[in-house]
Every structure is written in structure tokens, then in C-alpha cells.
């Protein structure tokens, strides 16, 4: 099966206070995005992932060269729009895995498992989730992540972004690490229907989950450990990531 991987890396990373794009901020001695690219290459799922780049495109292209293909998102209009701009590049694929360039620790095995589960079950969407014991200590960095919504039978019905969530929804401890695998045909038939009806007035990729549920499409989830799913957006999160590497002896 032909699967392509799309990495969203157009963010400026202004909260990091760095003078390089967020994807180039070093963790454990190499850029955040390099960790992810290494895992992708070892997984064998996609030899040349597509990286969505923005204003700092020259630096990213120079850093990763022919390891990746590149698509430019000229205007930052949300994650749904970021994936949409890759349509021409990956439209012929059977499945599309979407990752984020600020998640350095996604393992090759997780990527293979996601890929195999998706194709083996014939899902419209296969996604990872993180189950947290609480939002205390270093786990507080997950408190601003989107919450996984399920019905009384445990079926996933959608994802509520933290900024749009009600107080009760913010108590949910199953969160979205933004690791998705979409059926290619279903993705391109539906991504154009995403609306920007939210606080941020952006096109959320996560709205596709509720869309698939409403259509009765099969949605499957897998669990990934918090340590593997960590994203790096702030100096505090960078410090936590460095501590994780030290605990692994890396």
C-alpha cells in the first residue's frame, strides 16, 4: 500500500525564544525535526516525507535537503489548511499519515504499528491518543492539548480543542497527540468541507474526526505513552524533552 507522511512544520516557534525555526531547535544535540525524520526513515513507511514549511523555508530546506519533499503554506490558517496545501503532492497515495514537526520522540515502531493497523482494518481514520493519570507535574504540558470525545459505548465522536472546550471537557484525561493516518480518498473528499467556526478562526484538521463519525466511517485509536508523544513549543517543554532523553541514556 502506498502511504505518504506529511509533517506540519510551518510554525515560527516564537514561544521558544530561539533565532531559528522551531523545527531546528536542538534537543539532545540535533534538531527536533531530525529526530522525527530519522524515525520515519527507519520505519520504512515513507522514504521521503513531505514537510509543510512557512516563512523560514530556506533554513529548513537547507537543513534537511533531499531527505524530504517540501510544500509551502504561505499563510498560517490552521492545521486543516496545512494538510490541504499538500494535496497535489500526495493525492495519489492510499493513505496519508499526518505528524507534527515539534514531536521528536515518535518511534519507528509506533509509525509502523499505525500504518499496519490502518491498512489491516480498513479505517477511514486511525489515530493515536494519550491517556494521562493527571495534569500535575510535568504532565501539565498536556493540559492545553485537544480532548478526545467518546460516546457512552466508548466510540470516538470527535476532538475538542482546548481553547474551545467547556470546563467539563477539559477534565478529560485522554488527549490528542496529533498522530493520524487517513484513508487517502476519504481525506481529499472531506478536507475541503472543514469550517473555521472556532475561537481561533482556523481550519482544524481535528474536525475531520467528528465528520467521519457523523458519516458512520470506521475510526480506530491506539495509545501512545506521554513520553513518546511530547511536543516542544516552549523552553519548559524543551527542558522536559532533554530530561526524557537523559532518562533513556541517549
BALOBA-1460 file (C-alpha; in Angstrom, 3 decimals):
// residues 250
<rec num="1" residu="x" x="0.000" y="0.000" z="0.000"/>
<rec num="2" residu="x" x="1.228" y="3.483" z="-0.879"/>
<rec num="3" residu="x" x="1.386" y="5.622" z="2.256"/>
<rec num="4" residu="x" x="2.788" y="9.140" z="2.398"/>
<rec num="5" residu="x" x="3.788" y="11.014" z="5.537"/>
<rec num="6" residu="x" x="3.090" y="14.733" z="5.910"/>
<rec num="7" residu="x" x="4.899" y="16.697" z="8.632"/>
<rec num="8" residu="x" x="3.462" y="20.069" z="9.629"/>
<rec num="9" residu="x" x="6.402" y="22.363" z="10.364"/>
<rec num="10" residu="x" x="5.359" y="25.839" z="9.229"/>
<rec num="11" residu="x" x="5.188" y="27.335" z="12.730"/>
<rec num="12" residu="x" x="7.582" y="30.095" z="13.714"/>
<rec num="13" residu="x" x="8.045" y="28.872" z="17.272"/>
<rec num="14" residu="x" x="8.029" y="32.371" z="18.737"/>
<rec num="15" residu="x" x="7.376" y="30.989" z="22.229"/>
<rec num="16" residu="x" x="10.729" y="29.206" z="22.128"/>
<rec num="17" residu="x" x="12.631" y="32.489" z="22.035"/>
<rec num="18" residu="x" x="15.058" y="30.978" z="19.524"/>
<rec num="19" residu="x" x="16.576" y="32.613" z="16.439"/>
<rec num="20" residu="x" x="15.860" y="29.548" z="14.266"/>
<rec num="21" residu="x" x="12.573" y="27.885" z="13.235"/>
<rec num="22" residu="x" x="11.107" y="25.699" z="15.960"/>
<rec num="23" residu="x" x="11.825" y="22.529" z="13.959"/>
<rec num="24" residu="x" x="15.548" y="23.388" z="14.036"/>
<rec num="25" residu="x" x="15.800" y="23.958" z="17.792"/>
<rec num="26" residu="x" x="18.217" y="21.287" z="19.085"/>
<rec num="27" residu="x" x="17.170" y="18.618" z="21.572"/>
<rec num="28" residu="x" x="19.727" y="16.005" z="22.530"/>
<rec num="29" residu="x" x="22.226" y="17.581" z="20.176"/>
<rec num="30" residu="x" x="20.194" y="17.535" z="16.962"/>
<rec num="31" residu="x" x="17.196" y="19.451" z="15.579"/>
<rec num="32" residu="x" x="13.732" y="18.491" z="16.836"/>
<rec num="33" residu="x" x="12.604" y="17.603" z="13.323"/>
<rec num="34" residu="x" x="15.683" y="15.465" z="12.634"/>
<rec num="35" residu="x" x="14.637" y="13.061" z="15.395"/>
<rec num="36" residu="x" x="11.275" y="12.560" z="13.676"/>
<rec num="37" residu="x" x="12.754" y="12.218" z="10.190"/>
<rec num="38" residu="x" x="15.170" y="9.576" z="11.486"/>
<rec num="39" residu="x" x="12.264" y="7.557" z="12.921"/>
<rec num="40" residu="x" x="10.325" y="7.846" z="9.670"/>
<rec num="41" residu="x" x="13.255" y="6.622" z="7.626"/>
<rec num="42" residu="x" x="13.856" y="3.683" z="9.953"/>
<rec num="43" residu="x" x="10.144" y="2.763" z="9.889"/>
<rec num="44" residu="x" x="10.170" y="2.136" z="6.149"/>
<rec num="45" residu="x" x="6.703" y="3.664" z="5.793"/>
<rec num="46" residu="x" x="7.737" y="6.585" z="3.558"/>
<rec num="47" residu="x" x="11.235" y="7.130" z="2.166"/>
<rec num="48" residu="x" x="10.729" y="10.855" z="1.570"/>
<rec num="49" residu="x" x="8.170" y="12.563" z="3.824"/>
<rec num="50" residu="x" x="6.543" y="15.840" z="2.821"/>
<rec num="51" residu="x" x="7.311" y="18.767" z="5.117"/>
<rec num="52" residu="x" x="4.931" y="21.735" z="5.172"/>
<rec num="53" residu="x" x="7.063" y="24.846" z="5.598"/>
<rec num="54" residu="x" x="6.297" y="28.527" z="6.044"/>
<rec num="55" residu="x" x="8.220" y="31.750" z="6.382"/>
<rec num="56" residu="x" x="11.525" y="30.146" z="7.373"/>
<rec num="57" residu="x" x="11.516" y="27.825" z="4.372"/>
<rec num="58" residu="x" x="15.123" y="28.452" z="3.299"/>
<rec num="59" residu="x" x="16.592" y="27.370" z="6.615"/>
<rec num="60" residu="x" x="14.537" y="24.181" z="6.744"/>
<rec num="61" residu="x" x="15.279" y="23.220" z="3.146"/>
<rec num="62" residu="x" x="18.979" y="23.811" z="3.720"/>
<rec num="63" residu="x" x="18.961" y="21.744" z="6.921"/>
<rec num="64" residu="x" x="17.209" y="18.649" z="5.557"/>
<rec num="65" residu="x" x="17.907" y="18.859" z="1.828"/>
<rec num="66" residu="x" x="16.808" y="15.845" z="-0.196"/>
<rec num="67" residu="x" x="15.719" y="13.890" z="2.875"/>
<rec num="68" residu="x" x="12.278" y="15.433" z="2.409"/>
<rec num="69" residu="x" x="9.928" y="16.948" z="-0.136"/>
<rec num="70" residu="x" x="8.603" y="20.419" z="0.670"/>
<rec num="71" residu="x" x="5.294" y="22.246" z="0.289"/>
<rec num="72" residu="x" x="4.881" y="25.895" z="1.277"/>
<rec num="73" residu="x" x="1.967" y="27.128" z="3.385"/>
<rec num="74" residu="x" x="2.051" y="30.818" z="2.522"/>
<rec num="75" residu="x" x="-0.490" y="31.860" z="5.161"/>
<rec num="76" residu="x" x="-0.955" y="30.179" z="8.534"/>
<rec num="77" residu="x" x="-4.642" y="29.239" z="8.513"/>
<rec num="78" residu="x" x="-4.642" y="26.184" z="10.739"/>
<rec num="79" residu="x" x="-3.731" y="22.525" z="10.595"/>
<rec num="80" residu="x" x="-6.500" y="21.589" z="8.189"/>
<rec num="81" residu="x" x="-5.272" y="24.164" z="5.712"/>
<rec num="82" residu="x" x="-1.669" y="22.999" z="6.206"/>
<rec num="83" residu="x" x="-2.613" y="19.475" z="5.119"/>
<rec num="84" residu="x" x="-4.781" y="20.796" z="2.292"/>
<rec num="85" residu="x" x="-1.794" y="22.501" z="0.631"/>
<rec num="86" residu="x" x="-0.128" y="19.085" z="0.242"/>
<rec num="87" residu="x" x="-2.987" y="17.642" z="-1.810"/>
<rec num="88" residu="x" x="-1.233" y="17.892" z="-5.160"/>
<rec num="89" residu="x" x="1.910" y="16.295" z="-3.732"/>
<rec num="90" residu="x" x="0.288" y="13.265" z="-2.061"/>
<rec num="91" residu="x" x="-3.158" y="12.927" z="-3.692"/>
<rec num="92" residu="x" x="-2.322" y="9.584" z="-5.323"/>
<rec num="93" residu="x" x="-1.482" y="7.823" z="-2.048"/>
<rec num="94" residu="x" x="-3.698" y="5.170" z="-0.481"/>
<rec num="95" residu="x" x="-3.165" y="6.656" z="2.981"/>
<rec num="96" residu="x" x="-1.748" y="9.836" z="4.487"/>
<rec num="97" residu="x" x="-0.079" y="9.942" z="7.905"/>
<rec num="98" residu="x" x="-0.005" y="13.440" z="9.416"/>
<rec num="99" residu="x" x="2.604" y="14.298" z="12.046"/>
<rec num="100" residu="x" x="3.938" y="17.484" z="13.659"/>
<rec num="101" residu="x" x="7.490" y="18.715" z="13.343"/>
<rec num="102" residu="x" x="7.731" y="19.534" z="17.058"/>
<rec num="103" residu="x" x="7.214" y="15.905" z="18.201"/>
<rec num="104" residu="x" x="10.750" y="14.459" z="18.253"/>
<rec num="105" residu="x" x="10.155" y="11.141" z="20.022"/>
<rec num="106" residu="x" x="7.599" y="9.347" z="17.830"/>
<rec num="107" residu="x" x="9.228" y="5.960" z="17.338"/>
<rec num="108" residu="x" x="9.688" y="3.910" z="14.206"/>
<rec num="109" residu="x" x="7.644" y="1.107" z="15.793"/>
<rec num="110" residu="x" x="4.732" y="3.453" z="16.525"/>
<rec num="111" residu="x" x="4.729" y="4.601" z="12.917"/>
<rec num="112" residu="x" x="4.793" y="1.022" z="11.638"/>
<rec num="113" residu="x" x="2.028" y="-0.005" z="14.049"/>
<rec num="114" residu="x" x="-0.139" y="2.938" z="12.998"/>
<rec num="115" residu="x" x="0.421" y="2.102" z="9.344"/>
<rec num="116" residu="x" x="-0.261" y="-1.623" z="9.776"/>
<rec num="117" residu="x" x="-3.368" y="-1.149" z="11.915"/>
<rec num="118" residu="x" x="-4.828" y="1.343" z="9.475"/>
<rec num="119" residu="x" x="-4.367" y="-0.822" z="6.399"/>
<rec num="120" residu="x" x="-5.242" y="-4.050" z="8.200"/>
<rec num="121" residu="x" x="-8.574" y="-2.735" z="9.452"/>
<rec num="122" residu="x" x="-9.575" y="-0.557" z="6.507"/>
<rec num="123" residu="x" x="-10.304" y="2.510" z="8.639"/>
<rec num="124" residu="x" x="-11.169" y="5.973" z="7.389"/>
<rec num="125" residu="x" x="-9.043" y="7.323" z="10.248"/>
<rec num="126" residu="x" x="-6.608" y="5.598" z="12.585"/>
<rec num="127" residu="x" x="-5.210" y="7.830" z="15.309"/>
<rec num="128" residu="x" x="-3.095" y="7.778" z="18.416"/>
<rec num="129" residu="x" x="-4.269" y="9.029" z="21.795"/>
<rec num="130" residu="x" x="-2.513" y="9.658" z="25.112"/>
<rec num="131" residu="x" x="-4.090" y="8.611" z="28.421"/>
<rec num="132" residu="x" x="-2.826" y="10.683" z="31.330"/>
<rec num="133" residu="x" x="-3.054" y="9.941" z="35.045"/>
<rec num="134" residu="x" x="-3.417" y="13.656" z="35.797"/>
<rec num="135" residu="x" x="-2.282" y="17.097" z="34.652"/>
<rec num="136" residu="x" x="0.157" y="17.624" z="37.514"/>
<rec num="137" residu="x" x="3.953" y="17.759" z="37.497"/>
<rec num="138" residu="x" x="5.473" y="17.507" z="34.027"/>
<rec num="139" residu="x" x="2.144" y="16.176" z="32.723"/>
<rec num="140" residu="x" x="0.785" y="19.708" z="32.952"/>
<rec num="141" residu="x" x="2.255" y="20.361" z="29.496"/>
<rec num="142" residu="x" x="-0.570" y="18.236" z="28.059"/>
<rec num="143" residu="x" x="-3.296" y="20.344" z="29.655"/>
<rec num="144" residu="x" x="-3.650" y="22.557" z="26.574"/>
<rec num="145" residu="x" x="-3.987" y="19.624" z="24.163"/>
<rec num="146" residu="x" x="-7.271" y="18.725" z="22.463"/>
<rec num="147" residu="x" x="-9.542" y="16.317" z="24.361"/>
<rec num="148" residu="x" x="-10.779" y="13.025" z="22.917"/>
<rec num="149" residu="x" x="-14.586" y="12.845" z="22.932"/>
<rec num="150" residu="x" x="-16.298" y="9.449" z="23.150"/>
<rec num="151" residu="x" x="-19.910" y="8.357" z="23.456"/>
<rec num="152" residu="x" x="-21.300" y="6.093" z="26.196"/>
<rec num="153" residu="x" x="-20.112" y="2.999" z="24.316"/>
<rec num="154" residu="x" x="-16.546" y="4.271" z="24.011"/>
<rec num="155" residu="x" x="-16.777" y="5.139" z="20.321"/>
<rec num="156" residu="x" x="-14.795" y="8.241" z="19.436"/>
<rec num="157" residu="x" x="-17.041" y="11.079" z="18.308"/>
<rec num="158" residu="x" x="-14.606" y="13.960" z="17.902"/>
<rec num="159" residu="x" x="-11.816" y="16.079" z="19.316"/>
<rec num="160" residu="x" x="-12.405" y="19.312" z="21.185"/>
<rec num="161" residu="x" x="-9.533" y="21.783" z="21.018"/>
<rec num="162" residu="x" x="-8.641" y="23.115" z="24.451"/>
<rec num="163" residu="x" x="-9.466" y="26.714" z="23.565"/>
<rec num="164" residu="x" x="-12.962" y="25.660" z="22.507"/>
<rec num="165" residu="x" x="-13.600" y="23.141" z="25.308"/>
<rec num="166" residu="x" x="-16.124" y="23.520" z="28.115"/>
<rec num="167" residu="x" x="-14.880" y="23.130" z="31.692"/>
<rec num="168" residu="x" x="-16.177" y="19.549" z="31.930"/>
<rec num="169" residu="x" x="-14.441" y="18.620" z="28.685"/>
<rec num="170" residu="x" x="-11.151" y="19.989" z="29.972"/>
<rec num="171" residu="x" x="-11.302" y="17.395" z="32.755"/>
<rec num="172" residu="x" x="-10.982" y="14.603" z="30.165"/>
<rec num="173" residu="x" x="-7.569" y="12.948" z="30.520"/>
<rec num="174" residu="x" x="-7.425" y="11.303" z="27.096"/>
<rec num="175" residu="x" x="-5.754" y="13.824" z="24.808"/>
<rec num="176" residu="x" x="-4.839" y="14.176" z="21.158"/>
<rec num="177" residu="x" x="-1.123" y="13.975" z="20.216"/>
<rec num="178" residu="x" x="-1.976" y="14.735" z="16.563"/>
<rec num="179" residu="x" x="-0.768" y="11.434" z="15.108"/>
<rec num="180" residu="x" x="-3.236" y="10.498" z="12.378"/>
<rec num="181" residu="x" x="-3.475" y="8.113" z="9.469"/>
<rec num="182" residu="x" x="-6.220" y="8.942" z="6.955"/>
<rec num="183" residu="x" x="-7.593" y="6.946" z="4.073"/>
<rec num="184" residu="x" x="-6.350" y="8.980" z="1.125"/>
<rec num="185" residu="x" x="-9.537" y="9.070" z="-0.897"/>
<rec num="186" residu="x" x="-11.687" y="9.885" z="2.126"/>
<rec num="187" residu="x" x="-9.300" y="12.643" z="3.242"/>
<rec num="188" residu="x" x="-9.363" y="14.569" z="-0.032"/>
<rec num="189" residu="x" x="-13.110" y="14.148" z="-0.416"/>
<rec num="190" residu="x" x="-13.743" y="15.711" z="3.002"/>
<rec num="191" residu="x" x="-10.946" y="18.107" z="3.930"/>
<rec num="192" residu="x" x="-12.414" y="20.834" z="1.725"/>
<rec num="193" residu="x" x="-15.520" y="20.823" z="3.955"/>
<rec num="194" residu="x" x="-13.719" y="21.899" z="7.144"/>
<rec num="195" residu="x" x="-15.045" y="25.211" z="8.502"/>
<rec num="196" residu="x" x="-13.277" y="27.876" z="10.560"/>
<rec num="197" residu="x" x="-16.094" y="28.122" z="13.104"/>
<rec num="198" residu="x" x="-13.964" y="28.263" z="16.249"/>
<rec num="199" residu="x" x="-12.304" y="30.744" z="18.590"/>
<rec num="200" residu="x" x="-9.138" y="30.917" z="16.512"/>
<rec num="201" residu="x" x="-10.985" y="31.184" z="13.154"/>
<rec num="202" residu="x" x="-8.707" y="28.466" z="11.808"/>
<rec num="203" residu="x" x="-9.300" y="25.271" z="9.846"/>
<rec num="204" residu="x" x="-8.746" y="22.448" z="12.331"/>
<rec num="205" residu="x" x="-7.640" y="19.094" z="10.949"/>
<rec num="206" residu="x" x="-9.229" y="17.512" z="14.015"/>
<rec num="207" residu="x" x="-12.703" y="18.461" z="12.751"/>
<rec num="208" residu="x" x="-12.366" y="15.516" z="10.377"/>
<rec num="209" residu="x" x="-12.862" y="13.147" z="13.323"/>
<rec num="210" residu="x" x="-16.400" y="14.370" z="14.011"/>
<rec num="211" residu="x" x="-17.057" y="14.415" z="10.275"/>
<rec num="212" residu="x" x="-16.084" y="10.755" z="9.942"/>
<rec num="213" residu="x" x="-18.219" y="9.839" z="12.969"/>
<rec num="214" residu="x" x="-21.259" y="11.588" z="11.531"/>
<rec num="215" residu="x" x="-20.769" y="9.660" z="8.282"/>
<rec num="216" residu="x" x="-20.526" y="6.350" z="10.121"/>
<rec num="217" residu="x" x="-16.957" y="5.838" z="8.934"/>
<rec num="218" residu="x" x="-14.664" y="3.489" z="10.918"/>
<rec num="219" residu="x" x="-12.366" y="5.350" z="13.314"/>
<rec num="220" residu="x" x="-9.766" y="3.439" z="15.316"/>
<rec num="221" residu="x" x="-7.449" y="4.565" z="18.105"/>
<rec num="222" residu="x" x="-4.146" y="3.365" z="19.550"/>
<rec num="223" residu="x" x="-2.459" y="4.502" z="22.746"/>
<rec num="224" residu="x" x="0.997" y="6.064" z="22.867"/>
<rec num="225" residu="x" x="2.949" y="6.872" z="26.034"/>
<rec num="226" residu="x" x="3.129" y="10.529" z="27.130"/>
<rec num="227" residu="x" x="6.943" y="10.449" z="26.927"/>
<rec num="228" residu="x" x="6.775" y="9.499" z="23.258"/>
<rec num="229" residu="x" x="4.063" y="11.993" z="22.360"/>
<rec num="230" residu="x" x="5.588" y="15.102" z="23.923"/>
<rec num="231" residu="x" x="5.611" y="18.204" z="21.753"/>
<rec num="232" residu="x" x="8.102" y="21.041" z="22.148"/>
<rec num="233" residu="x" x="6.685" y="24.559" z="21.983"/>
<rec num="234" residu="x" x="8.235" y="26.292" z="24.985"/>
<rec num="235" residu="x" x="11.587" y="26.350" z="26.833"/>
<rec num="236" residu="x" x="9.918" y="24.379" z="29.640"/>
<rec num="237" residu="x" x="8.877" y="21.616" z="27.228"/>
<rec num="238" residu="x" x="12.373" y="21.585" z="25.746"/>
<rec num="239" residu="x" x="13.816" y="21.014" z="29.213"/>
<rec num="240" residu="x" x="11.393" y="18.144" z="29.819"/>
<rec num="241" residu="x" x="12.361" y="16.602" z="26.487"/>
<rec num="242" residu="x" x="16.053" y="16.797" z="27.411"/>
<rec num="243" residu="x" x="15.278" y="15.090" z="30.726"/>
<rec num="244" residu="x" x="13.447" y="12.301" z="28.876"/>
<rec num="245" residu="x" x="16.490" y="11.731" z="26.684"/>
<rec num="246" residu="x" x="18.745" y="11.594" z="29.747"/>
<rec num="247" residu="x" x="16.453" y="9.059" z="31.449"/>
<rec num="248" residu="x" x="16.746" y="6.890" z="28.330"/>
<rec num="249" residu="x" x="20.511" y="7.209" z="28.384"/>
<rec num="250" residu="x" x="20.525" y="8.963" z="24.979"/>
